[in-house]
Amino acid sequence: MPALLETPPMTADEFLSLPDNGTDRWLINGELREKPIEYRDRFSSIALTKIASALGDWNNRQQRPRGVVYGGGAGVIFTGPRESLVGVAVAYVSPARAKLQTPSCPMIDQTPDLIVEIPSLNDTEAEISEKINVYRAAGVPLVWIVNASRKTVEIRRPGEEPMLVNSRGRLSAEPHLPGFEIDVAELFW
């Protein structure tokens, strides 16, 4: 029986050189993932806009140098033995990490301090779980998973159990984004 050849893991550079074929793509641990392009429902879009706006307002009140708020599917490269490249709804990168960003790289190449995931209607739990595992392995200290239809936010921190906050609760990004807090109800219509 002939031996099966193992395909070497794809790198972020190889991923970025792929021609646009009208599909949504991401790279998880060197493996290409593809599915039809999806659109956010209006409630998820509102939550994305409100979170990005609140983070931007908070960031503008900070002393210089300031961090950077990214939104709308910003690409983030996670390096390691098997690279990953994913789009995130919203990300915040601290000033210390932002100054290390490679100027010529079109994607975020520094580990964000906060990633906000707002799953689309056809994102599977397995896809979200894969991304969360990538974030955990890369050392992202704070992840919020927003469920606009349920009006909840799941908070993930390394070494802690996930915590679910509903529309009566308040989100805090301490200590990574000092002073940033927002009522969960403000994120939804």
N, C-alpha and C positions, 0 to 999 in steps of 0.2 A: 504494500500500500504506500503511495507517495506521501511524503511529509507535507503537512500544511505549512505554507509560508505565512509568517506573522507580518502583518502590515505595520511598519514603524509608525509611532505616534506622529500626528500632524503637529507642526509648530505654529505659533501665532503668525509668523511671517508667511508661511504657506497658506494659512487660513485667509490672511488679508489679501493675498494675491489671487484668490479664487474669483472667477468672473461672476458678475451679478446675474443670477438666474431667476430672480423674482421670488425667492423663498427666504424665510427667516432662518438664519444660521447661528449656531454658537458652537464653541469648542469646549468639551469637558474632558480634562485629563488626556488630551491628545486625540480624542475621538470627535469626529464631526457629527453634529446633530442638525437636522433640517426638518422643516415642516412649512406648510403654506403660511404666508404672511397673515398676521392677525391684527385686528384693530381693537382698541380698548373700548369698553362700553362707556357711556357718558359719566356714570357714577365713579368709575375708576379714574377716568380722566380728571374729574373734579378733584378727587383726593390727591392725585399726582401734582396738580397745579397748586393746591393749597399747601401741601408739604414743602414743595420746592420754594414757594413764595415765602412761607414762614422761615425756612432755613436761610433764604437769601436776606430777609429782613434782619434776622439774628446776626448773620455773618457781617452785614454792613455796619452793625453797632460795635463790632469787635475792633480792638486796636490793630494797626498794621504791624507786621504783615498779616494778612487774612488768609484763611483757607479758601477753598473753591467748592461751590455747589454745582453739581452737574445734574442734568435731568433729561427725560424723554428718550430713554433707551441708550444712554451713553455706554460705549464699549469699555470694558475693563479687562486688562490682561493680567492674569495671575501666572507667574513663572514658577518653575520647578522642574522636576524630571519629566513631567507631562504637563504641558502648558494648557491653560484654559482661557477662553475669551468669551465673555458673556455681556449682554446688554442689561443694564439696570435701570429701573424707573427713576430713581434719585440716588445720588451719592454725595457725601461730603468728604473732602480730603483736607486734613489739617495743614496749616502753613508749613510746618516742618517737612511734611511729606510732599506737599505741592511743589516746593522748591527743588525737589529731586526729580520731578517729571522730566522725561526726555523731550526736549523741544520739538524734535522732528517726528515724534510718535503721535499718530492721530488718535490713539486710544489712551485711556488713563492707565499708566504703567506703575502707579504706586498704590499700595493697599489703602482703600478708603477707611475712614474711621467710622462711617455709618453708611450702610446700604439699605435702601428702601425697595422692597419687592412689592409690586402690585400686580398679581397674576391676572392674565387675561382670561376670558371665559373658557377658552379651550386649552389652557395650560393644565397639565396633569400634576397630581401630587408628586409623582415620581420625578418629573422635570424640576419642580420647585425644590424638592429634597436634594437632587443632584447639585443644584446651584448652591444651596445652603451648605452642603458638605464642602464644596470648593471654597466658599467664604470662610468656613471654620478652619480648613487646612491652611488657608493663607493668613490667618490671624486677624480677620476683620472683627473688631471688638464689639460691634453693635449692629444688629440686623432687625429691621421692622418688616413684617409681612402684613400688608394691608388687605383686608377683605372688605371691599366696598359694599357688597350686597348684604353682608352681615353686620357691617359697621363696627368692625373689630380690628385690632392690631395685635399681632403676636410678636412679642419681644424675645429676641435670641441674643444671649451673651455667652461667651465661652465659659464652660465649667458650671453653668447654671441651667436649671430646668426652664423650658420655654414658659413665658407668662402671657396670658391673654388679657387684653384690656378692652372693655366695651365702651360704648359711647358716653357712659357716665364717668369714665376714668380720665386720667391725665398721663401723657407721655413725657418722660424726662430722658434727656440724652446725657445726663451726668455720668461719669466725670469727663467724658470724651468731648462734649460740646458744652462747656460750662455755662449754665444759665438758660439753656434751651429747654423750654417746656411748652406743651400745647395740649389743650383739651381735645380728646379724641373726637368729640362731637363737632368740633370746628373743621374736621377733615371731610365731612360728608354733607350732602345736600339735605 
